[in-house]
Amino acid sequence: MSKPHDQNERRRFLKTSAIAAGGSLLGGLVGGHAAAQQPPMQGMGPGMDSMPGMKHGGELPKPIGEPQAGPPTDVSDVYDGYSRFKPGRGNSPDSDYYLGKLMPGFRSPDAAPAPFVAPDLEKLPWKMVRGAKEFHLRPMAVEREFLPGYKMNVYGYNGSMPGPTIEVTQGDRVRIIVTNELPEATSTHWHGLDLPVQWDGASELTQNLIEPGQSFAYEFDVHEEGTFFYHSHIPMQEANGSVGFFIIHPKKPFDPPVDRDFGLIFQNFFIEPSQTIADSWRMDWNWHTINGRSGPFTTPLVCKHGERVRVRIMNFAPMQHHPIHLHGHTFWITGHEGARVPKSAWVPRNTSLIGIAQATDFEFIANNPGDWMLHCHMVHHMMNHMTRQVGPRVRDTTVDRYLANLDVHPSGDLTKEDPGFRTPGYPQKMQGMKMSDEFMQTIWNRREVQGMRAMWPMSVMGLMTTLRVLPDDLYRIVMESDEPVEKGAVFAEIVRRFGTPARYEAAPKMKGRM
C-alpha cells in the first residue's frame, strides 16, 4: 500500500512506463519502486515498522494443531474427478460435479437446514400466537459503531442496524407487529414477497403511514423460499439504514445441502468528517458497511475445509451497484431475487455484479484452505470515509508554482500548525488508518480472526471481509476453544501444509502490539 504523498511517484511511474519501449527500463523502475516501499507501512499508523532483524523469508512459527489429522475419512471426497479438498478444474462442464456444482456438503440431506448466520446481527425472536409466528419489530434511531470508536447515528430496528433477521419456513403464517419508535411516520415493505396488497407496506398507496408511537400488524402466509428483506418504504429512512434480512427456508431442504449459510447486507452512507449522521441528499458515499460494520471490523466468515458454503448477499446501497469478488474459489450463482434458480441455469463466477435492492445467493465448495478476501471491487468501496481533500493544507505550494507545472501535482503538506486547520473532523481523510491500541485490541479480540497475519487489518477496509477456510483441527482451535493463538500462526500452518514453506514470508509486526 502506498502512502498518500506517493501519488507523484505513482504518476511519474505511470507516465514513464507508458512511453518506455524496452523491458529493461520498466524492470528498473519496478525494482526501484518496490525498494522505495521498504518498510511499507511507516506513517500509516503509530508504531508500525518492520520487526528489527526480520527479513522477508523469515522462518515459520512453530507448528500448531494436528498436522497429521487430514480430511475426515467417513465422507466421499471425490465426485466424478472433483475433490472437495483440492482446488482444480478439468472435468467436463457438462458434469454435475464440474467445479463442485452439485457436490454435497457434510450435512445429511435429511437434517434441518444449516443455521443461518449473519455476522454481527441478531435474529428476531417470535412466539406462536393464534396459529401464526408473531414477531415484534420496532423501527427506531440506532447508534452503530462502524469501526471501533466510530459511532454513527442511523436508523434501524430493535436497537440494531441493519435490523434483526426474520427467519421462517416456507408455508408459515406470520404476523409482524410494527411499532414505530421513530420521530417520524414510517411503513414497512416486505421486499420480494407476493402478498395480499394491503400488507405490501407501500405507504399511502396500500396503507396509511404508521405515525410515531402507533402500531400496525402485517399478517400473511409465506409461500416463497429464499433470500428476502424488509425495509422502510420512506426513501430517506432507507438511506439512513432501515433494512433487515427476511430469510425463508424451503419446506423441503435444497439438494445438495450446504454446511454453512451466511448472510451479508452491503450498505453505503455519506457522513461528513465532523458528523455522525448521514447526509442522505448526497449523490456520493464515503462510509461502506457490511452488516453495519466497515472492514477490518467486519467479522470473517469461518468454515471448515471441504464444506459446502452458501453466501447470501443483499445490496442495500442507495445508488451504487457492487461487483462482489471472492478470492481463491469459484462459486455458483444459485439464487436471485429470493428464489432459487433451476440448476440448469446456475452460472460459475468469481465476481458477480449485485444491483441495488437485489439479493444474490452463491454456493461453493471450500476446497482451498486459507484467508481469502470477499469484497466489492470498486476502488472507493475498499476504503473507509474517503472524502475530498480541501484547503491549503493539501497543497504545499503557490498557485503560480502549481500553474507552472500542471503535469506534476504537488504533494500534500500534512504538518500545518495554523489553528485554522484544527477544524473538528479535518483534514478529511480515510478514517481508520490511524489504528490506536484500543482500535487494534477490539479488532483482535474476536475469535474469528485468531491466527491471521499480523498486518491483515491494513488490507481489509470498507466493503471488505474475509472468508477463512480452516482444516478441522485449526477450526476447532480458532472457533471452539479459548486457546490463545499467535498472530500469523494459523496462516503459517496452512502454508506449512498446503503451500510452499520455503517461500514463506513473515509479516512485519507492529511495535508494542505483538
C-alpha positions as CSV (number, residue, x, y, z in Angstrom):
1,M,0.0,0.0,0.0
2,S,1.4,3.4,-1.0
3,K,1.4,6.4,1.2
4,P,-0.8,9.3,0.1
5,H,2.2,11.5,-0.8
6,D,3.4,8.8,-3.2
7,Q,0.9,10.0,-5.7
8,N,3.6,12.0,-7.5
9,E,5.8,9.0,-7.7
10,R,3.0,6.9,-9.0
11,R,2.1,9.5,-11.6
12,R,5.7,9.7,-12.8
13,F,5.9,5.9,-12.9
14,L,2.7,5.6,-15.0
15,K,3.8,8.3,-17.4
16,T,7.3,6.9,-17.8
17,S,6.0,3.3,-18.2
18,A,3.6,4.3,-20.9
19,I,6.4,5.6,-23.1
20,A,9.0,3.0,-22.2
21,A,9.9,0.9,-25.2
22,G,12.0,-1.7,-23.6
23,G,11.6,-4.1,-20.7
24,S,14.9,-3.1,-19.1
25,L,13.7,0.4,-18.2
26,L,10.4,-0.9,-16.9
27,G,12.2,-3.5,-14.9
28,G,14.4,-0.9,-13.3
29,L,11.5,1.3,-12.4
30,V,9.6,-1.6,-10.8
31,G,12.6,-2.6,-8.8
32,G,13.2,1.0,-7.6
33,H,9.6,1.5,-6.8
34,A,9.4,-1.7,-4.7
35,A,12.6,-0.8,-2.9
36,A,11.2,2.6,-2.1
37,Q,8.3,0.9,-0.2
38,Q,10.6,-0.6,2.4
39,P,9.4,-0.6,5.0
40,P,5.9,-0.2,3.5
41,M,3.8,0.7,6.5
42,Q,5.7,3.5,8.2
43,G,3.5,6.5,8.8
44,M,0.3,4.6,8.3
45,G,-0.3,4.1,11.9
46,P,1.5,4.5,15.2
47,G,4.4,2.3,15.9
48,M,4.2,0.4,12.7
49,D,7.5,-0.8,11.3
50,S,9.4,-3.9,10.3
51,M,10.3,-6.1,13.2
52,P,14.0,-5.5,14.0
53,G,16.2,-8.1,12.5
54,M,13.4,-9.6,10.5
55,K,13.7,-10.1,6.7
56,H,11.3,-11.3,4.2
57,G,11.6,-15.1,4.2
58,G,11.6,-15.3,8.0
59,E,11.2,-18.8,9.5
60,L,7.8,-20.3,10.0
61,P,6.3,-20.1,13.6
62,K,6.2,-23.3,15.5
63,P,3.5,-25.8,14.3
64,I,0.0,-25.8,15.9
65,G,-2.9,-28.2,15.6
66,E,-2.7,-31.7,14.4
67,P,-1.0,-31.7,11.0
68,Q,-1.5,-35.4,10.6
69,A,-5.2,-35.2,11.2
70,G,-6.1,-34.9,7.5
71,P,-9.5,-34.8,6.0
72,P,-12.3,-36.9,7.6
73,T,-12.3,-40.5,6.4
74,D,-16.1,-41.1,6.6
75,V,-17.1,-38.9,3.7
76,S,-16.7,-39.1,0.0
77,D,-14.2,-36.6,-1.1
78,V,-14.0,-37.2,-4.9
79,Y,-17.0,-37.0,-7.2
80,D,-16.5,-37.5,-10.9
81,G,-12.9,-36.4,-10.5
82,Y,-13.6,-33.3,-8.5
83,S,-12.1,-33.2,-5.0
84,R,-13.7,-31.3,-2.2
85,F,-10.2,-30.8,-0.7
86,K,-8.3,-29.6,-3.7
87,P,-8.8,-26.6,-5.9
88,G,-8.9,-27.6,-9.6
89,R,-10.8,-27.9,-12.8
90,G,-10.6,-30.4,-15.6
91,N,-14.0,-32.0,-15.6
92,S,-16.4,-31.7,-18.4
93,P,-18.5,-28.6,-18.0
94,D,-21.5,-30.8,-18.5
95,S,-20.6,-32.9,-15.4
96,D,-22.9,-32.5,-12.4
97,Y,-19.7,-32.0,-10.3
98,Y,-17.9,-29.6,-12.5
99,L,-16.4,-27.0,-10.1
100,G,-18.2,-28.7,-7.3
101,K,-21.6,-27.7,-8.7
102,L,-23.7,-30.5,-7.1
103,M,-21.1,-31.8,-4.7
104,P,-22.9,-32.3,-1.3
105,G,-21.8,-30.9,1.9
106,F,-21.1,-33.0,5.0
107,R,-24.6,-32.3,6.3
108,S,-27.2,-35.0,5.9
109,P,-29.9,-34.2,3.3
110,D,-32.5,-35.3,5.9
111,A,-31.2,-32.8,8.5
112,A,-32.8,-29.4,9.1
113,P,-31.3,-26.5,7.0
114,A,-27.9,-25.3,8.2
115,P,-28.2,-22.5,10.7
116,F,-28.4,-19.1,9.0
117,V,-25.6,-16.8,10.3
118,A,-25.4,-13.0,9.6
119,P,-22.2,-12.0,11.4
120,D,-22.7,-9.1,13.9
121,L,-26.5,-9.3,13.6
122,E,-29.1,-11.0,15.8
123,K,-32.3,-12.9,14.9
124,L,-35.7,-11.5,15.8
125,P,-37.5,-13.8,18.3
126,W,-41.0,-15.0,17.8
127,K,-43.8,-16.8,19.5
128,M,-46.8,-18.8,18.2
129,V,-50.0,-16.7,18.7
130,R,-53.3,-17.8,17.2
131,G,-51.7,-20.0,14.6
132,A,-49.1,-17.6,13.4
133,K,-45.4,-16.9,14.1
134,E,-45.7,-13.5,15.8
135,F,-42.8,-11.0,15.5
136,H,-42.5,-7.6,17.0
137,L,-40.4,-5.1,15.0
138,R,-39.6,-1.6,16.3
139,P,-38.2,1.0,13.8
140,M,-36.0,3.4,15.8
141,A,-32.9,5.6,15.8
142,V,-29.8,3.5,16.5
143,E,-26.2,4.1,17.3
144,R,-24.0,1.8,15.3
145,E,-20.2,1.5,15.7
146,F,-18.9,1.3,12.1
147,L,-15.3,0.9,13.3
148,P,-14.0,0.8,16.9
149,G,-14.5,4.3,18.2
150,Y,-16.5,5.5,15.2
151,K,-20.1,5.5,16.3
152,M,-22.7,6.7,13.8
153,N,-26.4,7.7,14.4
154,V,-28.5,5.8,11.9
155,Y,-32.0,4.3,11.6
156,G,-32.6,0.6,12.3
157,Y,-34.9,-1.8,14.1
158,N,-34.9,-3.1,17.7
159,G,-31.6,-1.5,18.6
160,S,-29.7,-2.8,15.6
161,M,-28.6,-1.5,12.1
162,P,-29.3,-3.5,10.0
163,G,-32.3,-4.8,11.9
164,P,-32.5,-8.3,13.3
165,T,-33.2,-11.2,10.9
166,I,-36.7,-12.6,10.5
167,E,-36.3,-16.3,9.8
168,V,-39.2,-18.5,8.9
169,T,-40.0,-21.6,6.9
170,Q,-42.0,-21.8,3.6
171,G,-45.7,-22.4,4.4
172,D,-45.6,-20.5,7.7
173,R,-48.2,-17.9,8.6
174,V,-46.6,-14.8,10.1
175,R,-47.8,-11.8,12.0
176,I,-45.4,-8.9,12.3
177,I,-46.4,-6.1,14.6
178,V,-44.5,-2.9,13.7
179,T,-44.5,-0.3,16.4
180,N,-43.0,3.0,15.3
181,E,-40.4,4.4,17.7
182,L,-39.0,6.9,15.1
183,P,-39.8,10.6,15.5
184,E,-41.5,10.5,12.1
185,A,-44.1,8.3,10.2
186,T,-43.0,5.1,8.5
187,S,-44.2,1.9,6.9
188,T,-42.5,-1.5,6.3
189,H,-42.2,-3.1,2.9
190,W,-41.6,-6.9,2.6
191,H,-39.2,-6.8,-0.4
192,G,-39.9,-9.5,-3.0
193,L,-42.8,-11.3,-1.2
194,D,-46.0,-11.8,-3.0
195,L,-48.7,-10.6,-0.6
196,P,-52.3,-9.6,-0.4
197,V,-52.0,-5.9,-1.4
198,Q,-52.9,-4.4,1.9
199,W,-49.8,-5.9,3.6
200,D,-47.3,-4.7,0.9
201,G,-46.2,-1.7,3.0
202,A,-46.1,0.9,0.2
203,S,-47.2,3.9,2.2
204,E,-50.2,5.8,1.0
205,L,-50.7,3.5,-1.9
206,T,-51.6,0.5,0.1
207,Q,-51.8,1.6,3.7
208,N,-51.7,4.7,5.9
209,L,-48.4,5.7,7.4
210,I,-47.6,4.4,10.9
211,E,-47.3,7.5,13.0
212,P,-44.8,7.8,15.8
213,G,-45.9,5.6,18.8
214,Q,-48.5,3.7,16.7
215,S,-48.5,0.1,15.7
216,F,-49.6,-1.8,12.6
217,A,-49.9,-5.5,12.2
218,Y,-49.0,-7.3,9.0
219,E,-50.2,-10.8,8.6
220,F,-49.8,-13.2,5.7
221,D,-48.9,-16.7,4.6
222,V,-45.4,-17.3,3.3
223,H,-45.3,-19.4,0.1
224,E,-41.9,-18.4,-1.2
225,E,-38.5,-19.6,-0.3
226,G,-35.1,-17.8,-0.5
227,T,-33.4,-14.6,0.5
228,F,-35.7,-11.6,1.0
229,F,-35.6,-8.5,3.2
230,Y,-37.7,-5.9,4.9
231,H,-37.2,-2.1,4.8
232,S,-38.8,1.2,5.4
233,H,-40.6,2.5,2.4
234,I,-39.6,6.1,3.1
235,P,-36.6,6.7,0.8
236,M,-34.7,8.9,3.3
237,Q,-35.2,6.3,6.0
238,E,-33.8,3.7,3.7
239,A,-30.7,5.9,3.1
240,N,-30.2,6.0,6.8
241,G,-30.1,2.3,7.2
242,S,-33.7,0.9,7.7
243,V,-33.3,-2.7,6.5
244,G,-33.1,-6.3,7.7
245,F,-33.0,-9.9,6.3
246,F,-36.1,-11.9,5.8
247,I,-34.9,-15.5,5.3
248,I,-37.3,-18.2,4.2
249,H,-36.1,-21.8,4.4
250,P,-37.7,-24.2,1.9
251,K,-40.2,-26.7,3.3
252,K,-38.0,-29.4,1.7
253,P,-34.3,-28.7,2.1
254,F,-32.4,-28.0,-1.1
255,D,-30.3,-30.6,-2.7
256,P,-27.3,-30.6,-2.4
257,P,-27.4,-29.4,1.3
258,V,-25.0,-26.8,2.5
259,D,-23.0,-26.9,5.7
260,R,-22.8,-23.1,6.1
261,D,-25.4,-20.4,5.4
262,F,-24.0,-16.9,5.7
263,G,-25.8,-13.6,5.1
264,L,-24.2,-10.1,4.4
265,I,-26.0,-6.8,3.9
266,F,-24.0,-4.2,2.0
267,Q,-24.8,-0.5,2.6
268,N,-23.3,2.9,1.9
269,F,-23.6,6.2,3.7
270,F,-22.2,9.7,3.2
271,I,-21.2,11.1,6.6
272,E,-19.1,14.3,6.8
273,P,-15.8,14.1,8.7
274,S,-17.2,16.1,11.7
275,Q,-20.6,14.4,11.7
276,T,-22.2,11.2,12.8
277,I,-25.4,11.5,10.8
278,A,-25.6,10.6,7.1
279,D,-26.3,13.3,4.5
280,S,-29.0,11.5,2.5
281,W,-29.1,14.2,-0.1
282,R,-25.6,13.4,-1.3
283,M,-25.0,11.6,-4.6
284,D,-21.7,10.0,-3.5
285,W,-21.0,7.8,-0.5
286,N,-18.0,7.5,1.8
287,W,-18.8,5.0,4.5
288,H,-19.3,1.4,3.5
289,T,-20.6,-1.3,5.8
290,I,-21.3,-5.0,5.8
291,N,-23.9,-5.9,8.4
292,G,-23.3,-2.5,9.9
293,R,-19.5,-2.6,10.1
294,S,-16.6,-1.5,7.9
295,G,-13.5,-3.5,7.3
296,P,-11.5,-4.5,9.2
297,F,-14.3,-4.5,11.8
298,T,-16.4,-6.9,9.6
299,T,-16.4,-10.3,11.1
300,P,-14.9,-13.0,8.9
301,L,-16.9,-16.0,7.6
302,V,-15.2,-19.0,9.0
303,C,-15.8,-22.5,7.7
304,K,-14.1,-25.9,7.6
305,H,-12.0,-27.3,4.7
306,G,-14.3,-29.2,2.3
307,E,-17.6,-27.8,3.4
308,R,-20.3,-26.6,1.0
309,V,-21.0,-23.0,1.8
310,R,-23.8,-20.6,0.8
311,V,-23.4,-16.9,1.0
312,R,-26.4,-14.6,0.6
313,I,-25.5,-11.0,-0.3
314,M,-28.1,-8.2,-0.3
315,N,-27.1,-4.8,-1.7
316,F,-29.0,-2.0,0.1
317,A,-26.8,0.8,-1.2
318,P,-28.8,3.9,-2.1
319,M,-27.5,4.1,-5.6
320,Q,-24.4,2.0,-6.2
321,H,-24.1,-1.5,-7.6
322,H,-21.4,-3.8,-6.2
323,P,-19.2,-6.2,-8.2
324,I,-18.6,-8.8,-5.5
325,H,-15.4,-10.8,-5.8
326,L,-14.3,-13.9,-3.9
327,H,-10.6,-14.8,-3.9
328,G,-9.4,-18.4,-4.2
329,H,-12.7,-20.0,-5.1
330,T,-15.2,-20.3,-8.0
331,F,-18.8,-20.1,-6.9
332,W,-22.1,-20.9,-8.5
333,I,-24.8,-18.3,-8.6
334,T,-27.8,-20.3,-7.2
335,G,-30.3,-17.6,-6.4
336,H,-31.5,-14.2,-7.4
337,E,-34.3,-12.1,-6.0
338,G,-35.2,-14.6,-3.3
339,A,-35.9,-17.6,-5.4
340,R,-33.6,-20.5,-6.1
341,V,-32.6,-20.7,-9.7
342,P,-33.0,-24.0,-11.6
343,K,-29.7,-25.9,-11.5
344,S,-29.6,-25.8,-15.3
345,A,-29.2,-22.1,-15.1
346,W,-26.5,-21.9,-12.4
347,V,-23.5,-19.9,-13.5
348,P,-19.9,-20.2,-12.3
349,R,-18.3,-16.9,-11.2
350,N,-15.6,-15.5,-9.1
351,T,-17.1,-11.9,-9.5
352,S,-20.8,-11.1,-9.7
353,L,-22.4,-7.7,-10.0
354,I,-25.2,-7.2,-7.5
355,G,-27.5,-4.4,-8.2
356,I,-29.3,-2.0,-5.8
357,A,-32.0,-3.8,-3.9
358,Q,-31.0,-7.2,-5.2
359,A,-30.3,-10.3,-3.2
360,T,-28.0,-12.9,-4.7
361,D,-27.1,-16.4,-3.3
362,F,-24.0,-18.3,-4.3
363,E,-22.6,-21.6,-3.3
364,F,-19.2,-23.2,-3.5
365,I,-17.0,-26.0,-2.0
366,A,-14.5,-24.6,0.4
367,N,-11.7,-26.6,-1.2
368,N,-8.8,-24.1,-0.7
369,P,-7.5,-23.5,2.8
370,G,-6.5,-20.0,3.8
371,D,-7.7,-16.5,4.5
372,W,-9.5,-15.1,1.4
373,M,-10.9,-11.7,0.6
374,L,-14.6,-11.3,-0.2
375,H,-15.2,-7.7,-1.3
376,C,-16.8,-5.2,-3.6
377,H,-14.3,-4.5,-6.3
378,M,-15.0,-0.7,-6.7
379,V,-11.9,1.1,-5.6
380,H,-13.5,3.7,-3.3
381,H,-15.6,0.9,-1.8
382,M,-12.5,-0.7,-0.5
383,M,-11.7,2.2,1.8
384,N,-13.3,4.0,4.7
385,H,-14.6,7.5,4.7
386,M,-12.7,8.8,1.6
387,T,-13.6,12.5,1.1
388,R,-12.2,15.3,-1.0
389,Q,-9.1,17.0,0.3
390,V,-9.6,20.7,0.7
391,G,-7.7,23.9,1.6
392,P,-4.1,24.9,1.6
393,R,-3.3,22.1,4.0
394,V,-3.3,19.8,1.0
395,R,-1.0,21.7,-1.4
396,D,2.3,22.9,-0.1
397,T,2.8,25.4,-3.0
398,T,1.7,28.6,-4.5
399,V,-0.8,29.0,-7.3
400,D,1.9,30.2,-9.6
401,R,4.1,27.2,-8.9
402,Y,1.2,24.9,-9.4
403,L,0.2,26.5,-12.8
404,A,3.8,26.4,-14.0
405,N,3.8,22.6,-14.0
406,L,0.3,21.2,-14.3
407,D,1.7,17.8,-15.2
408,V,3.0,17.2,-11.7
409,H,0.6,17.6,-8.8
410,P,2.4,18.9,-5.7
411,S,2.4,16.7,-2.7
412,G,0.3,17.4,0.3
413,D,1.7,19.1,3.4
414,L,0.2,17.4,6.5
415,T,2.3,19.4,9.0
416,K,0.4,22.7,9.1
417,E,0.1,24.1,12.6
418,D,-2.2,27.1,11.9
419,P,-5.3,26.9,14.2
420,G,-7.4,27.2,11.2
421,F,-6.5,23.7,10.3
422,R,-7.9,22.4,13.5
423,T,-11.5,22.4,12.5
424,P,-13.1,19.4,14.0
425,G,-13.1,16.4,11.7
426,Y,-10.4,17.8,9.4
427,P,-8.3,17.2,7.5
428,Q,-10.6,15.0,5.5
429,K,-9.1,11.6,5.2
430,M,-9.6,7.9,5.1
431,Q,-10.8,7.1,8.6
432,G,-9.5,4.0,10.4
433,M,-6.0,4.3,9.0
434,K,-4.7,5.5,12.4
435,M,-5.2,2.4,14.4
436,S,-4.9,3.1,18.1
437,D,-4.1,0.4,20.6
438,E,-7.7,0.3,21.6
439,F,-8.8,0.0,18.0
440,M,-6.4,-2.9,17.4
441,Q,-7.4,-4.6,20.6
442,T,-11.1,-4.6,19.6
443,I,-10.2,-5.9,16.1
444,W,-8.1,-8.7,17.5
445,N,-10.4,-9.7,20.5
446,R,-12.7,-11.7,18.2
447,R,-12.1,-15.5,17.9
448,E,-12.9,-15.3,14.2
449,V,-9.6,-13.5,13.5
450,Q,-7.2,-15.5,15.7
451,G,-4.1,-16.7,13.9
452,M,-4.4,-14.3,10.9
453,R,-1.3,-12.5,9.6
454,A,-0.3,-9.6,11.9
455,M,-0.9,-6.9,9.2
456,W,-4.3,-8.1,7.9
457,P,-6.2,-5.2,9.3
458,M,-4.3,-2.9,6.9
459,S,-5.8,-4.7,3.9
460,V,-9.4,-5.1,4.7
461,M,-11.3,-1.8,4.5
462,G,-14.8,-0.6,3.6
463,L,-16.9,-3.2,1.8
464,M,-14.4,-6.0,2.5
465,T,-14.5,-9.0,4.7
466,T,-12.7,-12.4,4.9
467,L,-13.6,-16.0,4.2
468,R,-11.5,-18.3,6.3
469,V,-11.2,-21.9,5.2
470,L,-9.6,-23.9,8.0
471,P,-8.7,-27.6,8.4
472,D,-10.8,-29.2,11.0
473,D,-8.2,-29.1,13.8
474,L,-7.4,-25.5,13.2
475,Y,-11.1,-24.6,13.1
476,R,-11.5,-26.2,16.5
477,I,-8.7,-24.2,17.9
478,V,-9.9,-20.9,16.5
479,M,-13.7,-21.3,16.9
480,E,-14.3,-23.9,19.6
481,S,-11.6,-23.2,22.2
482,D,-10.3,-20.3,24.3
483,E,-6.7,-21.3,23.4
484,P,-4.6,-18.2,22.7
485,V,-3.4,-18.2,19.1
486,E,-0.3,-16.3,18.0
487,K,-0.8,-13.8,15.2
488,G,0.1,-15.4,11.9
489,A,0.2,-18.9,13.4
490,V,-2.8,-20.3,11.5
491,F,-1.7,-18.7,8.3
492,A,1.8,-20.2,8.7
493,E,0.4,-23.6,9.5
494,I,-1.7,-23.6,6.3
495,V,1.4,-22.6,4.3
496,R,3.3,-25.4,6.0
497,R,0.6,-28.0,5.0
498,F,-0.7,-26.7,1.7
499,G,1.7,-24.1,0.4
500,T,5.4,-23.6,-0.2
501,P,7.1,-23.3,3.2
502,A,10.5,-22.4,1.6
503,R,8.9,-19.3,0.2
504,Y,7.2,-18.2,3.5
505,E,7.4,-14.5,4.3
506,A,6.6,-13.3,7.8
507,A,4.5,-10.2,8.1
508,P,6.0,-7.0,9.5
509,K,4.9,-6.5,13.1
510,M,3.5,-3.5,14.9
511,K,5.7,-2.2,17.6
512,G,4.3,-2.7,21.1
513,R,1.4,-4.8,19.9
514,M,2.9,-8.2,19.4
